[in-house]
Amino acid sequence: MELAAAAALGKFIGAGLACIGMGGSAVGVGNIVGNFLSGALRNPSAAPGQTAMLFIGIAFAEAFGIFSFLVALLLMFAL
């Protein structure tokens, strides 16, 4: 195998592995929202006080997916 072809293969494999984090982001958001709903149904009076933490948790989970997508793009086009 040529050196350039091996380098391209490594870049694409690395980018594919970096995209696994995007799937983890979707699972993270589902867990956060599901646990919030479970807690809100058990104690509805405490739900309004936890809504801000819900949005912060969703933002962190989505940021993880965006960062993994950015790493994949950097691996494919910057290196």
mmJSON file of the N, C-alpha and C atoms, coordinates in Angstrom:
{"data_MODEL":{"atom_site":{
"group_PDB":["ATOM","ATOM","ATOM","ATOM","ATOM","ATOM","ATOM","ATOM","ATOM","ATOM","ATOM","ATOM","ATOM","ATOM","ATOM","ATOM","ATOM","ATOM","ATOM","ATOM","ATOM","ATOM","ATOM","ATOM","ATOM","ATOM","ATOM","ATOM","ATOM","ATOM","ATOM","ATOM","ATOM","ATOM","ATOM","ATOM","ATOM","ATOM","ATOM","ATOM","ATOM","ATOM","ATOM","ATOM","ATOM","ATOM","ATOM","ATOM","ATOM","ATOM","ATOM","ATOM","ATOM","ATOM","ATOM","ATOM","ATOM","ATOM","ATOM","ATOM","ATOM","ATOM","ATOM","ATOM","ATOM","ATOM","ATOM","ATOM","ATOM","ATOM","ATOM","ATOM","ATOM","ATOM","ATOM","ATOM","ATOM","ATOM","ATOM","ATOM","ATOM","ATOM","ATOM","ATOM","ATOM","ATOM","ATOM","ATOM","ATOM","ATOM","ATOM","ATOM","ATOM","ATOM","ATOM","ATOM","ATOM","ATOM","ATOM","ATOM","ATOM","ATOM","ATOM","ATOM","ATOM","ATOM","ATOM","ATOM","ATOM","ATOM","ATOM","ATOM","ATOM","ATOM","ATOM","ATOM","ATOM","ATOM","ATOM","ATOM","ATOM","ATOM","ATOM","ATOM","ATOM","ATOM","ATOM","ATOM","ATOM","ATOM","ATOM","ATOM","ATOM","ATOM","ATOM","ATOM","ATOM","ATOM","ATOM","ATOM","ATOM","ATOM","ATOM","ATOM","ATOM","ATOM","ATOM","ATOM","ATOM","ATOM","ATOM","ATOM","ATOM","ATOM","ATOM","ATOM","ATOM","ATOM","ATOM","ATOM","ATOM","ATOM","ATOM","ATOM","ATOM","ATOM","ATOM","ATOM","ATOM","ATOM","ATOM","ATOM","ATOM","ATOM","ATOM","ATOM","ATOM","ATOM","ATOM","ATOM","ATOM","ATOM","ATOM","ATOM","ATOM","ATOM","ATOM","ATOM","ATOM","ATOM","ATOM","ATOM","ATOM","ATOM","ATOM","ATOM","ATOM","ATOM","ATOM","ATOM","ATOM","ATOM","ATOM","ATOM","ATOM","ATOM","ATOM","ATOM","ATOM","ATOM","ATOM","ATOM","ATOM","ATOM","ATOM","ATOM","ATOM","ATOM","ATOM","ATOM","ATOM","ATOM","ATOM","ATOM","ATOM","ATOM","ATOM","ATOM","ATOM","ATOM","ATOM","ATOM","ATOM","ATOM","ATOM","ATOM","ATOM"],
"id":[1,2,3,4,5,6,7,8,9,10,11,12,13,14,15,16,17,18,19,20,21,22,23,24,25,26,27,28,29,30,31,32,33,34,35,36,37,38,39,40,41,42,43,44,45,46,47,48,49,50,51,52,53,54,55,56,57,58,59,60,61,62,63,64,65,66,67,68,69,70,71,72,73,74,75,76,77,78,79,80,81,82,83,84,85,86,87,88,89,90,91,92,93,94,95,96,97,98,99,100,101,102,103,104,105,106,107,108,109,110,111,112,113,114,115,116,117,118,119,120,121,122,123,124,125,126,127,128,129,130,131,132,133,134,135,136,137,138,139,140,141,142,143,144,145,146,147,148,149,150,151,152,153,154,155,156,157,158,159,160,161,162,163,164,165,166,167,168,169,170,171,172,173,174,175,176,177,178,179,180,181,182,183,184,185,186,187,188,189,190,191,192,193,194,195,196,197,198,199,200,201,202,203,204,205,206,207,208,209,210,211,212,213,214,215,216,217,218,219,220,221,222,223,224,225,226,227,228,229,230,231,232,233,234,235,236,237],
"type_symbol":["N","C","C","N","C","C","N","C","C","N","C","C","N","C","C","N","C","C","N","C","C","N","C","C","N","C","C","N","C","C","N","C","C","N","C","C","N","C","C","N","C","C","N","C","C","N","C","C","N","C","C","N","C","C","N","C","C","N","C","C","N","C","C","N","C","C","N","C","C","N","C","C","N","C","C","N","C","C","N","C","C","N","C","C","N","C","C","N","C","C","N","C","C","N","C","C","N","C","C","N","C","C","N","C","C","N","C","C","N","C","C","N","C","C","N","C","C","N","C","C","N","C","C","N","C","C","N","C","C","N","C","C","N","C","C","N","C","C","N","C","C","N","C","C","N","C","C","N","C","C","N","C","C","N","C","C","N","C","C","N","C","C","N","C","C","N","C","C","N","C","C","N","C","C","N","C","C","N","C","C","N","C","C","N","C","C","N","C","C","N","C","C","N","C","C","N","C","C","N","C","C","N","C","C","N","C","C","N","C","C","N","C","C","N","C","C","N","C","C","N","C","C","N","C","C","N","C","C","N","C","C","N","C","C","N","C","C"],
"label_atom_id":["N","CA","C","N","CA","C","N","CA","C","N","CA","C","N","CA","C","N","CA","C","N","CA","C","N","CA","C","N","CA","C","N","CA","C","N","CA","C","N","CA","C","N","CA","C","N","CA","C","N","CA","C","N","CA","C","N","CA","C","N","CA","C","N","CA","C","N","CA","C","N","CA","C","N","CA","C","N","CA","C","N","CA","C","N","CA","C","N","CA","C","N","CA","C","N","CA","C","N","CA","C","N","CA","C","N","CA","C","N","CA","C","N","CA","C","N","CA","C","N","CA","C","N","CA","C","N","CA","C","N","CA","C","N","CA","C","N","CA","C","N","CA","C","N","CA","C","N","CA","C","N","CA","C","N","CA","C","N","CA","C","N","CA","C","N","CA","C","N","CA","C","N","CA","C","N","CA","C","N","CA","C","N","CA","C","N","CA","C","N","CA","C","N","CA","C","N","CA","C","N","CA","C","N","CA","C","N","CA","C","N","CA","C","N","CA","C","N","CA","C","N","CA","C","N","CA","C","N","CA","C","N","CA","C","N","CA","C","N","CA","C","N","CA","C","N","CA","C","N","CA","C","N","CA","C","N","CA","C","N","CA","C","N","CA","C","N","CA","C","N","CA","C","N","CA","C"],
"label_alt_id":[null,null,null,null,null,null,null,null,null,null,null,null,null,null,null,null,null,null,null,null,null,null,null,null,null,null,null,null,null,null,null,null,null,null,null,null,null,null,null,null,null,null,null,null,null,null,null,null,null,null,null,null,null,null,null,null,null,null,null,null,null,null,null,null,null,null,null,null,null,null,null,null,null,null,null,null,null,null,null,null,null,null,null,null,null,null,null,null,null,null,null,null,null,null,null,null,null,null,null,null,null,null,null,null,null,null,null,null,null,null,null,null,null,null,null,null,null,null,null,null,null,null,null,null,null,null,null,null,null,null,null,null,null,null,null,null,null,null,null,null,null,null,null,null,null,null,null,null,null,null,null,null,null,null,null,null,null,null,null,null,null,null,null,null,null,null,null,null,null,null,null,null,null,null,null,null,null,null,null,null,null,null,null,null,null,null,null,null,null,null,null,null,null,null,null,null,null,null,null,null,null,null,null,null,null,null,null,null,null,null,null,null,null,null,null,null,null,null,null,null,null,null,null,null,null,null,null,null,null,null,null,null,null,null,null,null,null],
"label_comp_id":["MET","MET","MET","GLU","GLU","GLU","LEU","LEU","LEU","ALA","ALA","ALA","ALA","ALA","ALA","ALA","ALA","ALA","ALA","ALA","ALA","ALA","ALA","ALA","LEU","LEU","LEU","GLY","GLY","GLY","LYS","LYS","LYS","PHE","PHE","PHE","ILE","ILE","ILE","GLY","GLY","GLY","ALA","ALA","ALA","GLY","GLY","GLY","LEU","LEU","LEU","ALA","ALA","ALA","CYS","CYS","CYS","ILE","ILE","ILE","GLY","GLY","GLY","MET","MET","MET","GLY","GLY","GLY","GLY","GLY","GLY","SER","SER","SER","ALA","ALA","ALA","VAL","VAL","VAL","GLY","GLY","GLY","VAL","VAL","VAL","GLY","GLY","GLY","ASN","ASN","ASN","ILE","ILE","ILE","VAL","VAL","VAL","GLY","GLY","GLY","ASN","ASN","ASN","PHE","PHE","PHE","LEU","LEU","LEU","SER","SER","SER","GLY","GLY","GLY","ALA","ALA","ALA","LEU","LEU","LEU","ARG","ARG","ARG","ASN","ASN","ASN","PRO","PRO","PRO","SER","SER","SER","ALA","ALA","ALA","ALA","ALA","ALA","PRO","PRO","PRO","GLY","GLY","GLY","GLN","GLN","GLN","THR","THR","THR","ALA","ALA","ALA","MET","MET","MET","LEU","LEU","LEU","PHE","PHE","PHE","ILE","ILE","ILE","GLY","GLY","GLY","ILE","ILE","ILE","ALA","ALA","ALA","PHE","PHE","PHE","ALA","ALA","ALA","GLU","GLU","GLU","ALA","ALA","ALA","PHE","PHE","PHE","GLY","GLY","GLY","ILE","ILE","ILE","PHE","PHE","PHE","SER","SER","SER","PHE","PHE","PHE","LEU","LEU","LEU","VAL","VAL","VAL","ALA","ALA","ALA","LEU","LEU","LEU","LEU","LEU","LEU","LEU","LEU","LEU","MET","MET","MET","PHE","PHE","PHE","ALA","ALA","ALA","LEU","LEU","LEU"],
"label_asym_id":["A","A","A","A","A","A","A","A","A","A","A","A","A","A","A","A","A","A","A","A","A","A","A","A","A","A","A","A","A","A","A","A","A","A","A","A","A","A","A","A","A","A","A","A","A","A","A","A","A","A","A","A","A","A","A","A","A","A","A","A","A","A","A","A","A","A","A","A","A","A","A","A","A","A","A","A","A","A","A","A","A","A","A","A","A","A","A","A","A","A","A","A","A","A","A","A","A","A","A","A","A","A","A","A","A","A","A","A","A","A","A","A","A","A","A","A","A","A","A","A","A","A","A","A","A","A","A","A","A","A","A","A","A","A","A","A","A","A","A","A","A","A","A","A","A","A","A","A","A","A","A","A","A","A","A","A","A","A","A","A","A","A","A","A","A","A","A","A","A","A","A","A","A","A","A","A","A","A","A","A","A","A","A","A","A","A","A","A","A","A","A","A","A","A","A","A","A","A","A","A","A","A","A","A","A","A","A","A","A","A","A","A","A","A","A","A","A","A","A","A","A","A","A","A","A","A","A","A","A","A","A","A","A","A","A","A","A"],
"label_entity_id":["1","1","1","1","1","1","1","1","1","1","1","1","1","1","1","1","1","1","1","1","1","1","1","1","1","1","1","1","1","1","1","1","1","1","1","1","1","1","1","1","1","1","1","1","1","1","1","1","1","1","1","1","1","1","1","1","1","1","1","1","1","1","1","1","1","1","1","1","1","1","1","1","1","1","1","1","1","1","1","1","1","1","1","1","1","1","1","1","1","1","1","1","1","1","1","1","1","1","1","1","1","1","1","1","1","1","1","1","1","1","1","1","1","1","1","1","1","1","1","1","1","1","1","1","1","1","1","1","1","1","1","1","1","1","1","1","1","1","1","1","1","1","1","1","1","1","1","1","1","1","1","1","1","1","1","1","1","1","1","1","1","1","1","1","1","1","1","1","1","1","1","1","1","1","1","1","1","1","1","1","1","1","1","1","1","1","1","1","1","1","1","1","1","1","1","1","1","1","1","1","1","1","1","1","1","1","1","1","1","1","1","1","1","1","1","1","1","1","1","1","1","1","1","1","1","1","1","1","1","1","1","1","1","1","1","1","1"],
"label_seq_id":[1,1,1,2,2,2,3,3,3,4,4,4,5,5,5,6,6,6,7,7,7,8,8,8,9,9,9,10,10,10,11,11,11,12,12,12,13,13,13,14,14,14,15,15,15,16,16,16,17,17,17,18,18,18,19,19,19,20,20,20,21,21,21,22,22,22,23,23,23,24,24,24,25,25,25,26,26,26,27,27,27,28,28,28,29,29,29,30,30,30,31,31,31,32,32,32,33,33,33,34,34,34,35,35,35,36,36,36,37,37,37,38,38,38,39,39,39,40,40,40,41,41,41,42,42,42,43,43,43,44,44,44,45,45,45,46,46,46,47,47,47,48,48,48,49,49,49,50,50,50,51,51,51,52,52,52,53,53,53,54,54,54,55,55,55,56,56,56,57,57,57,58,58,58,59,59,59,60,60,60,61,61,61,62,62,62,63,63,63,64,64,64,65,65,65,66,66,66,67,67,67,68,68,68,69,69,69,70,70,70,71,71,71,72,72,72,73,73,73,74,74,74,75,75,75,76,76,76,77,77,77,78,78,78,79,79,79],
"pdbx_PDB_ins_code":[null,null,null,null,null,null,null,null,null,null,null,null,null,null,null,null,null,null,null,null,null,null,null,null,null,null,null,null,null,null,null,null,null,null,null,null,null,null,null,null,null,null,null,null,null,null,null,null,null,null,null,null,null,null,null,null,null,null,null,null,null,null,null,null,null,null,null,null,null,null,null,null,null,null,null,null,null,null,null,null,null,null,null,null,null,null,null,null,null,null,null,null,null,null,null,null,null,null,null,null,null,null,null,null,null,null,null,null,null,null,null,null,null,null,null,null,null,null,null,null,null,null,null,null,null,null,null,null,null,null,null,null,null,null,null,null,null,null,null,null,null,null,null,null,null,null,null,null,null,null,null,null,null,null,null,null,null,null,null,null,null,null,null,null,null,null,null,null,null,null,null,null,null,null,null,null,null,null,null,null,null,null,null,null,null,null,null,null,null,null,null,null,null,null,null,null,null,null,null,null,null,null,null,null,null,null,null,null,null,null,null,null,null,null,null,null,null,null,null,null,null,null,null,null,null,null,null,null,null,null,null,null,null,null,null,null,null],
"Cartn_x":[0.85,0.0,0.896,0.52,1.293,1.137,2.112,2.102,0.958,0.697,-0.385,-1.747,-1.915,-3.189,-3.387,-2.309,-2.409,-2.732,-2.166,-2.458,-3.916,-4.419,-5.824,-6.746,-6.386,-7.188,-7.226,-6.093,-6.044,-6.868,-6.862,-7.665,-9.148,-9.574,-11.002,-11.453,-10.603,-10.951,-11.022,-10.076,-10.097,-11.314,-11.689,-12.874,-14.142,-14.201,-15.359,-15.457,-14.312,-14.329,-14.696,-14.293,-14.651,-16.149,-16.795,-18.237,-19.065,-18.45,-19.177,-19.696,-18.962,-19.386,-20.696,-21.016,-22.288,-23.452,-23.293,-24.338,-24.454,-23.329,-23.338,-24.028,-23.962,-24.634,-26.154,-26.663,-28.111,-28.578,-27.782,-28.135,-28.082,-27.107,-26.988,-28.18,-28.64,-29.805,-31.032,-31.172,-32.316,-32.308,-31.139,-31.052,-31.365,-30.852,-31.082,-32.566,-33.19,-34.606,-35.475,-35.133,-35.912,-35.848,-34.666,-34.541,-35.239,-35.199,-35.93,-37.427,-37.945,-39.378,-39.77,-38.92,-39.213,-39.289,-38.33,-38.338,-39.483,-39.817,-40.904,-42.257,-42.42,-43.682,-43.805,-42.674,-42.726,-42.974,-42.378,-42.508,-42.727,-43.961,-44.219,-43.896,-43.917,-43.641,-42.164,-41.277,-39.845,-39.377,-40.217,-39.815,-39.417,-40.145,-39.723,-38.332,-37.942,-36.619,-35.494,-35.814,-34.785,-34.717,-35.575,-35.62,-34.323,-33.732,-32.477,-31.371,-31.323,-30.316,-30.566,-31.823,-32.15,-31.539,-31.713,-31.186,-29.662,-29.038,-27.576,-27.07,-27.725,-27.336,-27.496,-28.585,-28.791,-27.712,-27.365,-26.334,-24.982,-24.614,-23.348,-23.345,-24.445,-24.521,-24.44,-25.105,-25.041,-23.662,-23.018,-21.669,-20.703,-20.882,-20.029,-20.172,-21.368,-21.593,-20.998,-21.129,-20.568,-19.046,-18.444,-16.983,-16.482,-17.198,-16.763,-16.897,-17.923,-18.064,-16.928,-16.545,-15.439,-14.13,-13.892,-12.685,-12.682,-13.834,-13.915,-13.593,-14.124,-13.822,-12.349,-11.776,-10.35,-9.485,-9.863,-9.093,-9.179,-10.337,-10.502,-9.856,-9.963,-9.572,-8.354,-7.992,-6.883,-5.565,-5.606,-4.353,-3.962],
"Cartn_y":[-1.173,0.0,1.237,2.198,3.426,4.226,5.055,5.853,6.866,7.498,8.484,7.817,6.625,5.921,5.483,5.067,4.667,5.867,7.026,8.235,8.646,8.57,8.911,7.929,6.66,5.648,5.92,6.275,6.584,7.805,8.831,10.026,9.69,8.878,8.558,7.646,6.732,5.876,6.714,7.626,8.499,9.405,9.93,10.785,9.985,8.758,7.913,7.596,7.337,7.072,8.317,9.488,10.725,10.994,10.512,10.72,9.87,8.905,8.112,9.01,10.069,11.001,11.699,11.841,12.471,11.588,10.284,9.376,9.393,9.513,9.612,10.871,11.919,13.162,12.975,12.268,12.034,11.193,10.219,9.388,10.227,11.12,11.976,12.892,13.486,14.364,13.571,12.378,11.543,11.191,10.871,10.559,11.77,12.927,14.14,14.488,14.508,14.881,13.823,12.557,11.49,11.547,11.802,11.906,13.151,14.244,15.433,15.163,14.514,14.204,13.28,12.305,11.392,12.142,13.028,13.806,14.798,15.397,16.376,15.715,14.498,13.801,13.345,13.079,12.676,13.861,15.015,16.203,17.417,17.666,18.754,20.145,20.325,21.657,22.029,21.061,21.345,21.476,21.141,21.154,22.536,23.606,24.916,25.35,24.929,25.287,24.523,23.416,22.593,22.781,23.624,23.789,24.387,25.327,25.925,24.878,24.005,22.936,21.963,21.756,20.912,21.489,22.786,23.404,23.428,23.604,23.567,22.172,21.143,19.772,19.427,19.883,19.649,20.361,21.582,22.333,21.629,21.104,20.391,19.111,18.401,17.169,17.465,18.506,18.87,19.39,20.097,20.599,19.443,18.349,17.181,16.644,16.595,16.14,17.089,18.391,19.373,19.306,19.122,19.017,17.762,16.659,15.446,15.612,16.315,16.605,17.499,18.477,19.36,18.583,17.668,16.841,15.995,15.458,14.656,15.501,16.721,17.589,17.98,18.25,18.587,17.411,16.218,15.05,14.839,15.123,14.876,15.961,17.208,18.287,19.103,19.071,19.913,19.177,17.867,17.114,16.49],
"Cartn_z":[0.0,0.0,0.0,-0.779,-0.852,0.431,0.691,1.918,1.924,0.792,0.721,0.906,0.35,0.504,1.947,2.596,4.004,4.885,4.565,5.337,5.168,3.945,3.696,4.404,4.384,5.074,6.578,7.14,8.57,8.921,8.04,8.293,8.297,7.35,7.262,8.401,8.798,9.946,11.214,11.406,12.579,12.603,11.43,11.355,11.669,11.207,11.51,12.994,13.615,15.053,15.849,15.362,16.054,15.969,14.926,14.771,15.732,16.39,17.379,18.501,18.8,19.845,19.531,18.255,17.904,18.308,18.202,18.668,20.181,20.852,22.31,22.779,21.982,22.333,22.335,21.353,21.288,22.473,22.848,24.006,25.273,25.363,26.547,26.713,25.622,25.698,26.103,25.574,25.952,27.426,27.958,29.388,30.247,29.855,30.642,30.675,29.509,29.443,30.114,29.933,30.567,32.081,32.618,34.074,34.611,33.851,34.279,34.308,33.265,33.236,34.375,34.666,35.762,37.091,37.301,38.541,38.592,37.445,37.418,37.661,37.207,37.451,38.9,39.538,40.951,41.873,41.514,42.355,41.45,41.037,40.087,40.627,41.922,42.462,42.358,42.247,42.142,40.693,39.729,38.326,37.808,38.134,37.609,38.087,39.25,39.753,39.091,38.447,37.807,36.293,35.755,34.304,33.768,34.481,34.029,33.978,34.966,34.954,33.8,33.44,32.294,31.03,30.8,29.588,29.579,30.726,30.801,30.474,30.998,30.7,29.231,28.625,27.2,26.388,26.785,26.054,26.127,27.302,27.422,26.59,26.589,25.805,24.313,23.867,22.453,22.086,22.994,22.716,22.499,23.215,23.017,21.597,21.091,19.722,18.699,18.937,18.013,18.021,19.188,19.266,18.556,18.684,17.985,16.475,16.026,14.603,14.112,14.927,14.581,14.482,15.398,15.344,14.077,13.716,12.486,11.26,11.212,10.08,10.045,11.207,11.257,10.806,11.195,10.77,9.263,8.693,7.269,6.403,6.8,5.898,6.335,7.609,8.064,8.129,8.276,8.386,7.078],
"occupancy":[1.0,1.0,1.0,1.0,1.0,1.0,1.0,1.0,1.0,1.0,1.0,1.0,1.0,1.0,1.0,1.0,1.0,1.0,1.0,1.0,1.0,1.0,1.0,1.0,1.0,1.0,1.0,1.0,1.0,1.0,1.0,1.0,1.0,1.0,1.0,1.0,1.0,1.0,1.0,1.0,1.0,1.0,1.0,1.0,1.0,1.0,1.0,1.0,1.0,1.0,1.0,1.0,1.0,1.0,1.0,1.0,1.0,1.0,1.0,1.0,1.0,1.0,1.0,1.0,1.0,1.0,1.0,1.0,1.0,1.0,1.0,1.0,1.0,1.0,1.0,1.0,1.0,1.0,1.0,1.0,1.0,1.0,1.0,1.0,1.0,1.0,1.0,1.0,1.0,1.0,1.0,1.0,1.0,1.0,1.0,1.0,1.0,1.0,1.0,1.0,1.0,1.0,1.0,1.0,1.0,1.0,1.0,1.0,1.0,1.0,1.0,1.0,1.0,1.0,1.0,1.0,1.0,1.0,1.0,1.0,1.0,1.0,1.0,1.0,1.0,1.0,1.0,1.0,1.0,1.0,1.0,1.0,1.0,1.0,1.0,1.0,1.0,1.0,1.0,1.0,1.0,1.0,1.0,1.0,1.0,1.0,1.0,1.0,1.0,1.0,1.0,1.0,1.0,1.0,1.0,1.0,1.0,1.0,1.0,1.0,1.0,1.0,1.0,1.0,1.0,1.0,1.0,1.0,1.0,1.0,1.0,1.0,1.0,1.0,1.0,1.0,1.0,1.0,1.0,1.0,1.0,1.0,1.0,1.0,1.0,1.0,1.0,1.0,1.0,1.0,1.0,1.0,1.0,1.0,1.0,1.0,1.0,1.0,1.0,1.0,1.0,1.0,1.0,1.0,1.0,1.0,1.0,1.0,1.0,1.0,1.0,1.0,1.0,1.0,1.0,1.0,1.0,1.0,1.0,1.0,1.0,1.0,1.0,1.0,1.0,1.0,1.0,1.0,1.0,1.0,1.0,1.0,1.0,1.0,1.0,1.0,1.0],
"B_iso_or_equiv":[0.0,0.0,0.0,0.0,0.0,0.0,0.0,0.0,0.0,0.0,0.0,0.0,0.0,0.0,0.0,0.0,0.0,0.0,0.0,0.0,0.0,0.0,0.0,0.0,0.0,0.0,0.0,0.0,0.0,0.0,0.0,0.0,0.0,0.0,0.0,0.0,0.0,0.0,0.0,0.0,0.0,0.0,0.0,0.0,0.0,0.0,0.0,0.0,0.0,0.0,0.0,0.0,0.0,0.0,0.0,0.0,0.0,0.0,0.0,0.0,0.0,0.0,0.0,0.0,0.0,0.0,0.0,0.0,0.0,0.0,0.0,0.0,0.0,0.0,0.0,0.0,0.0,0.0,0.0,0.0,0.0,0.0,0.0,0.0,0.0,0.0,0.0,0.0,0.0,0.0,0.0,0.0,0.0,0.0,0.0,0.0,0.0,0.0,0.0,0.0,0.0,0.0,0.0,0.0,0.0,0.0,0.0,0.0,0.0,0.0,0.0,0.0,0.0,0.0,0.0,0.0,0.0,0.0,0.0,0.0,0.0,0.0,0.0,0.0,0.0,0.0,0.0,0.0,0.0,0.0,0.0,0.0,0.0,0.0,0.0,0.0,0.0,0.0,0.0,0.0,0.0,0.0,0.0,0.0,0.0,0.0,0.0,0.0,0.0,0.0,0.0,0.0,0.0,0.0,0.0,0.0,0.0,0.0,0.0,0.0,0.0,0.0,0.0,0.0,0.0,0.0,0.0,0.0,0.0,0.0,0.0,0.0,0.0,0.0,0.0,0.0,0.0,0.0,0.0,0.0,0.0,0.0,0.0,0.0,0.0,0.0,0.0,0.0,0.0,0.0,0.0,0.0,0.0,0.0,0.0,0.0,0.0,0.0,0.0,0.0,0.0,0.0,0.0,0.0,0.0,0.0,0.0,0.0,0.0,0.0,0.0,0.0,0.0,0.0,0.0,0.0,0.0,0.0,0.0,0.0,0.0,0.0,0.0,0.0,0.0,0.0,0.0,0.0,0.0,0.0,0.0,0.0,0.0,0.0,0.0,0.0,0.0],
"pdbx_formal_charge":[null,null,null,null,null,null,null,null,null,null,null,null,null,null,null,null,null,null,null,null,null,null,null,null,null,null,null,null,null,null,null,null,null,null,null,null,null,null,null,null,null,null,null,null,null,null,null,null,null,null,null,null,null,null,null,null,null,null,null,null,null,null,null,null,null,null,null,null,null,null,null,null,null,null,null,null,null,null,null,null,null,null,null,null,null,null,null,null,null,null,null,null,null,null,null,null,null,null,null,null,null,null,null,null,null,null,null,null,null,null,null,null,null,null,null,null,null,null,null,null,null,null,null,null,null,null,null,null,null,null,null,null,null,null,null,null,null,null,null,null,null,null,null,null,null,null,null,null,null,null,null,null,null,null,null,null,null,null,null,null,null,null,null,null,null,null,null,null,null,null,null,null,null,null,null,null,null,null,null,null,null,null,null,null,null,null,null,null,null,null,null,null,null,null,null,null,null,null,null,null,null,null,null,null,null,null,null,null,null,null,null,null,null,null,null,null,null,null,null,null,null,null,null,null,null,null,null,null,null,null,null,null,null,null,null,null,null],
"auth_seq_id":[1,1,1,2,2,2,3,3,3,4,4,4,5,5,5,6,6,6,7,7,7,8,8,8,9,9,9,10,10,10,11,11,11,12,12,12,13,13,13,14,14,14,15,15,15,16,16,16,17,17,17,18,18,18,19,19,19,20,20,20,21,21,21,22,22,22,23,23,23,24,24,24,25,25,25,26,26,26,27,27,27,28,28,28,29,29,29,30,30,30,31,31,31,32,32,32,33,33,33,34,34,34,35,35,35,36,36,36,37,37,37,38,38,38,39,39,39,40,40,40,41,41,41,42,42,42,43,43,43,44,44,44,45,45,45,46,46,46,47,47,47,48,48,48,49,49,49,50,50,50,51,51,51,52,52,52,53,53,53,54,54,54,55,55,55,56,56,56,57,57,57,58,58,58,59,59,59,60,60,60,61,61,61,62,62,62,63,63,63,64,64,64,65,65,65,66,66,66,67,67,67,68,68,68,69,69,69,70,70,70,71,71,71,72,72,72,73,73,73,74,74,74,75,75,75,76,76,76,77,77,77,78,78,78,79,79,79],
"auth_comp_id":["MET","MET","MET","GLU","GLU","GLU","LEU","LEU","LEU","ALA","ALA","ALA","ALA","ALA","ALA","ALA","ALA","ALA","ALA","ALA","ALA","ALA","ALA","ALA","LEU","LEU","LEU","GLY","GLY","GLY","LYS","LYS","LYS","PHE","PHE","PHE","ILE","ILE","ILE","GLY","GLY","GLY","ALA","ALA","ALA","GLY","GLY","GLY","LEU","LEU","LEU","ALA","ALA","ALA","CYS","CYS","CYS","ILE","ILE","ILE","GLY","GLY","GLY","MET","MET","MET","GLY","GLY","GLY","GLY","GLY","GLY","SER","SER","SER","ALA","ALA","ALA","VAL","VAL","VAL","GLY","GLY","GLY","VAL","VAL","VAL","GLY","GLY","GLY","ASN","ASN","ASN","ILE","ILE","ILE","VAL","VAL","VAL","GLY","GLY","GLY","ASN","ASN","ASN","PHE","PHE","PHE","LEU","LEU","LEU","SER","SER","SER","GLY","GLY","GLY","ALA","ALA","ALA","LEU","LEU","LEU","ARG","ARG","ARG","ASN","ASN","ASN","PRO","PRO","PRO","SER","SER","SER","ALA","ALA","ALA","ALA","ALA","ALA","PRO","PRO","PRO","GLY","GLY","GLY","GLN","GLN","GLN","THR","THR","THR","ALA","ALA","ALA","MET","MET","MET","LEU","LEU","LEU","PHE","PHE","PHE","ILE","ILE","ILE","GLY","GLY","GLY","ILE","ILE","ILE","ALA","ALA","ALA","PHE","PHE","PHE","ALA","ALA","ALA","GLU","GLU","GLU","ALA","ALA","ALA","PHE","PHE","PHE","GLY","GLY","GLY","ILE","ILE","ILE","PHE","PHE","PHE","SER","SER","SER","PHE","PHE","PHE","LEU","LEU","LEU","VAL","VAL","VAL","ALA","ALA","ALA","LEU","LEU","LEU","LEU","LEU","LEU","LEU","LEU","LEU","MET","MET","MET","PHE","PHE","PHE","ALA","ALA","ALA","LEU","LEU","LEU"],
"auth_asym_id":["A","A","A","A","A","A","A","A","A","A","A","A","A","A","A","A","A","A","A","A","A","A","A","A","A","A","A","A","A","A","A","A","A","A","A","A","A","A","A","A","A","A","A","A","A","A","A","A","A","A","A","A","A","A","A","A","A","A","A","A","A","A","A","A","A","A","A","A","A","A","A","A","A","A","A","A","A","A","A","A","A","A","A","A","A","A","A","A","A","A","A","A","A","A","A","A","A","A","A","A","A","A","A","A","A","A","A","A","A","A","A","A","A","A","A","A","A","A","A","A","A","A","A","A","A","A","A","A","A","A","A","A","A","A","A","A","A","A","A","A","A","A","A","A","A","A","A","A","A","A","A","A","A","A","A","A","A","A","A","A","A","A","A","A","A","A","A","A","A","A","A","A","A","A","A","A","A","A","A","A","A","A","A","A","A","A","A","A","A","A","A","A","A","A","A","A","A","A","A","A","A","A","A","A","A","A","A","A","A","A","A","A","A","A","A","A","A","A","A","A","A","A","A","A","A","A","A","A","A","A","A","A","A","A","A","A","A"],
"auth_atom_id":["N","CA","C","N","CA","C","N","CA","C","N","CA","C","N","CA","C","N","CA","C","N","CA","C","N","CA","C","N","CA","C","N","CA","C","N","CA","C","N","CA","C","N","CA","C","N","CA","C","N","CA","C","N","CA","C","N","CA","C","N","CA","C","N","CA","C","N","CA","C","N","CA","C","N","CA","C","N","CA","C","N","CA","C","N","CA","C","N","CA","C","N","CA","C","N","CA","C","N","CA","C","N","CA","C","N","CA","C","N","CA","C","N","CA","C","N","CA","C","N","CA","C","N","CA","C","N","CA","C","N","CA","C","N","CA","C","N","CA","C","N","CA","C","N","CA","C","N","CA","C","N","CA","C","N","CA","C","N","CA","C","N","CA","C","N","CA","C","N","CA","C","N","CA","C","N","CA","C","N","CA","C","N","CA","C","N","CA","C","N","CA","C","N","CA","C","N","CA","C","N","CA","C","N","CA","C","N","CA","C","N","CA","C","N","CA","C","N","CA","C","N","CA","C","N","CA","C","N","CA","C","N","CA","C","N","CA","C","N","CA","C","N","CA","C","N","CA","C","N","CA","C","N","CA","C","N","CA","C","N","CA","C","N","CA","C","N","CA","C","N","CA","C","N","CA","C"],
"pdbx_PDB_model_num":[1,1,1,1,1,1,1,1,1,1,1,1,1,1,1,1,1,1,1,1,1,1,1,1,1,1,1,1,1,1,1,1,1,1,1,1,1,1,1,1,1,1,1,1,1,1,1,1,1,1,1,1,1,1,1,1,1,1,1,1,1,1,1,1,1,1,1,1,1,1,1,1,1,1,1,1,1,1,1,1,1,1,1,1,1,1,1,1,1,1,1,1,1,1,1,1,1,1,1,1,1,1,1,1,1,1,1,1,1,1,1,1,1,1,1,1,1,1,1,1,1,1,1,1,1,1,1,1,1,1,1,1,1,1,1,1,1,1,1,1,1,1,1,1,1,1,1,1,1,1,1,1,1,1,1,1,1,1,1,1,1,1,1,1,1,1,1,1,1,1,1,1,1,1,1,1,1,1,1,1,1,1,1,1,1,1,1,1,1,1,1,1,1,1,1,1,1,1,1,1,1,1,1,1,1,1,1,1,1,1,1,1,1,1,1,1,1,1,1,1,1,1,1,1,1,1,1,1,1,1,1,1,1,1,1,1,1]
}}}
